[in-house]
Amino acid sequence: MNEWIDLDRFQAAGKGPSPKAVLFDNSLSILNRTGAYHIAKDLTREFVPSRARVRYWRLGSFAPENLVRKIVARLMMLEINWLQDSELFLIRDEVEKNGIRLFLDPLFVLRSRLSENDVVLCHDVGPLTHRDLYDERTCASYRLAYEKIRRARPGVVFVSNFSATQFESLFGSDFRFLKTIPLYLRTELFDGPAEPVPGIGKPYFLTVGAFETRKNQIAALKAYRDGGFHRQGVGYVLCGSRGDGHAEISELAATIGGVKLLGYVSDTQLRWLYANAEAFLLPSLLEGFGMPALEAAYMGLLPIVSTGSALVEAVGGKCMQVRPDDPAAIADAMRTALSRTPAEKAETSRSLRDTASAATKDRFLRQWRDLLTAGAVGSAS
């Protein structure tokens, strides 16, 4: 099981020797259980063990779970915080001269060797561009990681053109390649029965996402309050896991009539919420890709999102764009969404579903296969 897999069939004609081995560094899965975790899991499942080998920090191919995972995550972060990008005690591996390490998050290049042959998957550069949304230690660690990437000049893959543009504005384009492979919709989330959520009546606006400062639910709540939607009989439902902004969001929500904070909901309830909402609201301050907007689009639900963000890109621009720092503008967009005729809603729904349906897992994995076939040993377009 731990033998290296020969990838000679992934040879790029005329572009030099093919890689002999691919090593997926999936240390991300020890620490992060958000959307990035599911992407890493699906990539690993596709390529390991038939085409590549995987490692989880210093545990080799052993993927820790439950309490063991939490303990290992703490140890791993202690090592990163202590040793940072020091050459001491780097994780040893058997990647040969023409082999490839694929890092599924930039942070984990710190405790590994990194060469121009390697590839790094970047979801966003938020700890550098939006430092106020992260703690000081996280920003410092990612700053060191990106500096190591800048020195080594590996190939870098982004989940959106938005993230690629921000990266290039910071570090330029002098890398083996810079390539965008957009994420995909996990349609299995929407396959199956729908279950009504008790106490939720129509009409209502919907926000789905972790209760975090960067999701900017505070501005959305102020827009709902100041827009007088509760007096019009329109509710506002928010659901998601607890994040670092939950306390402030919860405190404000408790003062506004018509707001329901649901926390985590089951898939069956989430399907019902998407299917029956008037519009999807997420004026986020930072998104690497914009998966929440894509999910809403798949259900035919109009997204109201931050102007010029990855959320706009994710739905091909078929959305209402608002300034995330302007609750009055957000409220105006909410009014416009409510005023649509049934025919306008139906046309928008159809267009959104068509756009979202094109973001398939098959397309995502095919682009990664193409990269490993041609781009990973030369330059990826």
Secondary structure as GFF3:
##gff-version 3
##sequence-region A 1 381
A	DSSP	three_ten_helix	8	10	.	.	.	ID=ss1
A	DSSP	beta_strand	22	25	.	.	.	ID=ss2
A	DSSP	alpha_helix	28	31	.	.	.	ID=ss3
A	DSSP	alpha_helix	35	47	.	.	.	ID=ss4
A	DSSP	beta_strand	53	55	.	.	.	ID=ss5
A	DSSP	alpha_helix	66	83	.	.	.	ID=ss6
A	DSSP	beta_strand	100	103	.	.	.	ID=ss7
A	DSSP	three_ten_helix	106	109	.	.	.	ID=ss8
A	DSSP	beta_strand	119	122	.	.	.	ID=ss9
A	DSSP	alpha_helix	126	129	.	.	.	ID=ss10
A	DSSP	three_ten_helix	131	133	.	.	.	ID=ss11
A	DSSP	alpha_helix	136	152	.	.	.	ID=ss12
A	DSSP	beta_strand	155	158	.	.	.	ID=ss13
A	DSSP	alpha_helix	161	171	.	.	.	ID=ss14
A	DSSP	beta_strand	177	180	.	.	.	ID=ss15
A	DSSP	three_ten_helix	187	190	.	.	.	ID=ss16
A	DSSP	beta_strand	204	208	.	.	.	ID=ss17
A	DSSP	three_ten_helix	213	215	.	.	.	ID=ss18
A	DSSP	alpha_helix	217	226	.	.	.	ID=ss19
A	DSSP	beta_strand	235	239	.	.	.	ID=ss20
A	DSSP	alpha_helix	246	253	.	.	.	ID=ss21
A	DSSP	beta_strand	259	263	.	.	.	ID=ss22
A	DSSP	alpha_helix	267	276	.	.	.	ID=ss23
A	DSSP	beta_strand	279	282	.	.	.	ID=ss24
A	DSSP	alpha_helix	291	298	.	.	.	ID=ss25
A	DSSP	beta_strand	303	306	.	.	.	ID=ss26
A	DSSP	alpha_helix	310	314	.	.	.	ID=ss27
A	DSSP	beta_strand	320	322	.	.	.	ID=ss28
A	DSSP	alpha_helix	327	338	.	.	.	ID=ss29
A	DSSP	alpha_helix	342	357	.	.	.	ID=ss30
A	DSSP	alpha_helix	361	373	.	.	.	ID=ss31
A	DSSP	three_ten_helix	375	377	.	.	.	ID=ss32
###
